[in-house]
Amino acid sequence: MNKTICLNQSMPLYLLHKSQRQNTMRRMQRLLPLILCVCAVMALSACVKRVDTRSVMHPTTNDKFLKINSGKQDINIHYLEYPGHGPNVVLIHGFASSTATWEVVISKLQKKYSDAGKPVPHVWAVDIKGCGWSDKPNNAKYDPFTLTEDVYAWMQKVGLDNATVVGNSLGGAIAMIMAVDHPDIVGRLVLVDAGGYQPDKKEFSAFSYVPFSNFWVNLGFNRWMVKKGLRKAFYDCNKITDAMVDASFDRLRTRGAVDAMVSMAKSLDPEQALTYEGRIPDIKQETLIIWGRNDGWIPLKYGYRFNREIKRSELFVIPECGHVPQAEKPDEFVQILYHFLSKTPLPPVGNTGQY
């Protein structure tokens, strides 16, 4: 027979209070690690000193700014220019990144041309609106299509046409859209672990729909979080240097940067992406596709799909490499890009090469 005990009659009051206190203490002990973690993150975030946009740290003669019209407002776009007498090459970074991701490969690429006795390409790397040292206006549009028009306006203003446009991740989606909408300005196309297809997963932008997401992301922003993000982008985390972390952290702590990232994530509309998926086979430019075999952000299957759907394309897969081959495997990246630009391609296997 089941036995039912009425606590308020059968158990002394002081024992009931003691039992409640013990339960409360156990719950507090379980929550303590979480509370300590939140406090630590808040403490780290409180130590982050925000800096002004356009306050380029360690500027060089390659750092430049140009004002363009974006929507109904003028904004300053930061870019790097490395002069040369050869063809124009434009580099577009990905989400939450900047021109810093290209700096190593720019010098290596120009040196490779110089060593071969060929005209050195004129290389340009641009910080898209909301990133790097470019302006980060509030209430601006940060969807890929508006960002594409911003880059197009910048290219027109600096006088670029028939350029080789190289894009990584979100920058790849921008380069792809530009090749379709503005084929006059894109002579050749290079897609590096590029966005462009509707993703299988929606976790990437899910955080941005949390109530008060701007507040929470700003609250949790610190150098440790930046390094954690880089670790997700690399296959071999031992290749992440302090200089890489600092370069990313310094740009992301400019005023408005985190808010711009959240706005960018919110603007990634899968349904809108579908409208451009159908236009990818319309790309007429000669196209090079470079992909890290171990990309955890945009899987290699999308590289194969680009290769199938773009007629004049070849795909090179870099083993033991993640989402940013230009940063993780710069020598291999430059070797592949050089042969594409100089029209002496590496021998592919079928229509797919593996470096």
C-alpha positions in Angstrom: 0.0 0.0 0.0 1.3 3.4 -1.0 1.9 5.7 1.9 1.1 9.4 1.7 2.7 11.8 4.2 1.2 15.3 4.7 4.3 17.3 5.4 2.6 20.1 7.2 1.1 17.6 9.7 3.7 14.8 9.9 7.0 16.7 9.5 8.1 19.3 12.1 8.2 22.8 10.7 11.9 23.3 11.4 12.7 20.1 9.4 10.7 21.3 6.5 12.5 24.6 6.4 15.9 22.8 6.7 14.9 20.6 3.7 13.9 23.7 1.6 17.2 25.4 2.5 19.2 22.3 1.4 17.3 22.1 -1.9 18.0 25.8 -2.5 21.7 25.4 -1.7 22.0 22.5 -4.1 20.4 24.6 -6.9 22.7 27.4 -6.1 25.7 25.1 -6.3 24.6 23.9 -9.8 24.2 27.4 -11.0 27.4 28.7 -9.5 29.7 27.8 -12.5 27.3 29.5 -14.9 27.1 32.6 -12.7 30.9 32.8 -12.4 31.2 32.3 -16.2 28.8 35.2 -16.9 30.6 37.4 -14.4 33.9 36.6 -16.0 32.6 37.4 -19.5 31.1 40.7 -18.2 34.4 41.6 -16.5 36.3 40.9 -19.7 33.8 42.9 -21.8 34.0 45.8 -19.4 37.7 46.0 -20.0 37.3 46.4 -23.8 38.2 49.9 -24.8 36.2 51.0 -27.9 38.0 52.9 -30.6 36.8 55.3 -33.3 36.2 54.0 -36.8 38.8 55.2 -39.3 41.3 55.4 -36.5 43.6 53.0 -38.3 46.1 51.4 -36.0 49.6 51.3 -37.4 48.7 53.0 -40.7 50.8 52.6 -43.8 50.9 54.4 -47.2 48.7 51.6 -48.5 45.8 52.6 -46.2 43.3 54.9 -47.9 39.7 56.1 -47.6 37.1 57.1 -50.1 33.6 58.5 -49.6 30.8 56.8 -51.5 27.0 57.1 -51.4 25.2 54.2 -49.8 21.5 54.5 -49.9 20.7 58.0 -48.7 23.9 58.7 -46.9 27.6 59.2 -47.6 30.0 56.8 -45.9 33.8 56.4 -45.8 35.2 53.2 -47.2 38.6 52.0 -46.1 40.8 50.1 -48.5 44.4 49.0 -49.2 46.1 49.8 -52.4 49.3 48.0 -53.5 50.3 49.6 -56.9 51.6 47.5 -59.8 51.8 47.7 -63.6 49.9 44.4 -64.1 46.2 43.6 -64.0 43.8 44.9 -61.3 42.9 42.4 -58.6 40.2 43.2 -56.0 40.0 41.3 -52.7 36.7 41.2 -50.7 36.8 39.7 -47.2 34.1 37.7 -45.4 31.7 38.2 -42.4 33.3 39.9 -39.3 36.6 40.1 -41.2 38.6 42.8 -42.8 41.4 43.7 -45.2 43.8 42.2 -42.6 42.9 38.7 -43.9 44.6 39.5 -47.2 47.8 41.3 -46.2 50.1 38.3 -46.2 49.0 36.9 -49.5 49.2 40.4 -51.2 52.9 40.6 -50.5 53.5 37.0 -51.5 51.5 37.3 -54.8 53.3 40.5 -55.9 56.7 38.9 -55.0 55.9 35.8 -57.0 55.2 38.0 -60.1 58.3 40.0 -59.5 60.5 36.9 -59.1 59.1 35.6 -62.4 59.9 38.9 -64.2 56.2 39.5 -64.9 54.3 42.8 -64.5 53.2 42.9 -60.8 49.4 43.1 -60.4 47.8 46.2 -58.9 46.1 44.8 -55.8 43.2 46.4 -54.0 41.6 45.1 -50.8 38.4 46.7 -49.5 36.7 46.8 -46.0 33.0 46.4 -46.7 30.6 48.8 -44.9 30.4 47.8 -41.2 33.7 46.1 -41.2 37.4 46.9 -40.6 38.1 50.6 -40.6 35.1 51.5 -42.8 32.1 53.4 -41.5 29.5 51.5 -39.5 26.3 53.6 -39.7 23.3 52.8 -37.5 20.1 51.8 -39.3 21.9 51.1 -42.5 21.2 48.2 -44.8 23.7 45.4 -44.4 22.2 42.7 -46.7 24.6 41.1 -49.3 22.9 42.9 -52.2 23.3 46.4 -50.7 26.9 45.6 -49.7 27.5 44.5 -53.4 26.2 47.9 -54.6 28.5 49.6 -52.1 31.5 47.7 -53.4 30.4 48.4 -57.0 30.2 52.1 -56.2 33.7 52.1 -54.7 35.1 50.3 -57.7 33.6 52.8 -60.0 34.9 55.7 -58.0 38.5 54.4 -58.0 38.2 53.7 -61.7 38.3 49.9 -61.8 36.8 47.8 -64.6 37.5 44.4 -66.1 39.2 43.4 -62.7 39.7 40.0 -61.3 37.4 40.0 -58.2 38.3 37.6 -55.4 35.9 37.0 -52.6 36.0 34.9 -49.4 32.9 33.7 -47.6 30.4 36.6 -47.6 32.8 38.4 -49.9 32.5 35.5 -52.2 28.7 36.0 -52.3 29.3 39.7 -53.0 31.7 38.9 -55.9 29.3 36.4 -57.3 26.4 38.8 -57.3 28.6 41.5 -58.9 29.6 39.1 -61.6 25.9 38.5 -62.4 24.6 42.1 -62.0 27.7 44.0 -63.2 29.6 41.8 -65.7 31.3 44.9 -67.2 33.4 45.4 -64.1 34.3 41.8 -63.3 36.7 40.4 -65.8 37.5 37.2 -63.9 36.0 35.7 -60.7 37.7 33.9 -57.8 35.4 32.3 -55.2 37.1 31.3 -51.9 35.0 29.2 -49.6 32.2 31.4 -50.9 28.7 32.0 -49.8 25.9 32.2 -52.3 23.8 29.1 -51.8 21.0 28.8 -49.3 22.7 27.1 -46.3 21.5 23.9 -44.7 21.7 25.3 -41.2 20.3 28.5 -39.8 22.3 28.6 -36.6 24.7 31.2 -38.0 22.1 34.0 -37.8 19.9 32.5 -35.1 21.6 34.4 -32.3 20.8 37.7 -34.0 17.0 37.1 -33.4 17.4 36.8 -29.7 15.6 39.7 -27.9 18.0 42.6 -27.3 20.7 40.7 -29.3 22.8 43.8 -29.9 23.0 44.3 -26.1 23.9 40.7 -25.4 26.5 40.4 -28.1 28.1 43.7 -27.1 28.0 42.5 -23.4 29.9 39.3 -24.3 32.4 40.8 -26.7 36.1 40.4 -25.8 39.4 39.2 -27.2 38.7 35.7 -26.0 35.5 35.5 -28.1 37.4 36.8 -31.1 40.0 34.1 -30.8 37.2 31.5 -30.3 35.7 32.7 -33.6 39.0 32.3 -35.4 39.4 28.8 -34.1 36.1 27.8 -35.7 37.4 29.2 -39.1 40.7 27.3 -39.0 41.4 23.6 -39.4 44.8 23.9 -37.6 44.4 26.2 -34.7 48.1 26.3 -34.1 48.4 28.6 -37.1 46.4 31.3 -35.4 48.9 33.9 -34.2 48.5 36.6 -31.6 48.9 39.1 -34.5 45.8 37.6 -36.2 43.8 37.8 -33.1 44.8 41.4 -32.4 44.1 42.5 -35.9 40.6 41.1 -35.8 39.9 42.3 -32.2 41.1 45.9 -32.9 38.8 46.3 -35.8 35.8 44.6 -34.1 36.1 46.9 -31.1 35.6 50.0 -33.2 32.3 51.8 -32.3 29.3 50.3 -34.0 31.2 47.2 -35.3 29.4 44.6 -33.2 26.0 46.2 -34.0 26.9 46.1 -37.7 27.7 42.4 -37.4 24.4 41.6 -35.8 22.6 43.6 -38.5 24.5 41.7 -41.1 23.5 38.4 -39.6 19.9 39.5 -39.5 20.0 40.5 -43.1 21.0 37.0 -44.3 17.7 36.0 -45.9 17.6 32.4 -47.2 14.6 33.1 -49.4 16.3 36.0 -51.0 19.4 33.9 -51.6 17.3 31.5 -53.6 16.7 34.2 -56.2 20.4 34.3 -57.0 21.0 30.5 -56.8 19.1 30.2 -60.1 21.4 32.8 -61.7 24.7 31.2 -60.8 24.8 29.2 -64.1 24.5 32.6 -65.9 28.0 33.5 -64.7 30.1 33.9 -67.9 33.4 34.9 -66.5 36.3 32.5 -66.2 36.1 31.4 -62.6 38.6 29.9 -60.1 37.1 28.2 -57.0 39.4 27.6 -54.0 38.1 25.6 -51.1 39.5 24.4 -47.8 38.7 20.7 -47.6 37.9 20.9 -43.8 35.7 24.1 -43.9 33.3 23.9 -41.0 31.4 27.0 -42.0 30.6 26.4 -45.7 31.2 22.8 -46.5 33.1 21.6 -49.6 29.9 20.3 -51.3 29.1 24.0 -52.2 32.5 24.3 -53.9 31.6 21.3 -56.0 28.2 22.8 -56.8 29.8 26.1 -57.9 32.1 24.0 -60.1 29.2 22.1 -61.7 27.0 25.2 -62.3 29.6 27.7 -63.5 30.7 26.5 -67.0 34.1 28.1 -67.2 35.3 27.1 -63.8 37.9 25.0 -62.1 38.0 23.9 -58.5 41.1 23.5 -56.3 40.8 21.9 -52.9 43.4 22.6 -50.2 43.7 19.7 -47.8 43.9 20.2 -44.0 42.5 23.7 -44.4 39.4 25.5 -43.0 37.3 28.5 -44.0 40.0 31.0 -44.7 42.7 29.5 -47.0 44.3 32.9 -47.6 45.2 33.0 -43.8 45.7 29.4 -43.0 47.5 28.2 -46.1 48.8 31.4 -47.8 51.6 29.8 -49.8 49.3 27.2 -51.4 46.6 29.9 -51.9 49.0 32.2 -53.7 50.4 29.4 -55.8 46.9 28.5 -57.1 45.9 32.2 -57.6 49.1 33.0 -59.4 48.7 30.2 -62.0 45.1 31.3 -62.6 46.0 35.0 -63.1 49.1 34.3 -65.1 47.2 31.8 -67.3 49.5 28.9 -66.5 47.1 26.8 -64.5 48.1 24.0 -62.2 47.3 20.5 -63.7 43.8 19.7 -62.6 42.4 16.2 -61.9 39.4 16.1 -64.3 37.9 19.5 -63.7 38.9 19.5 -60.0 42.4 20.0 -58.8 43.8 19.2 -55.3 46.8 21.2 -54.4 
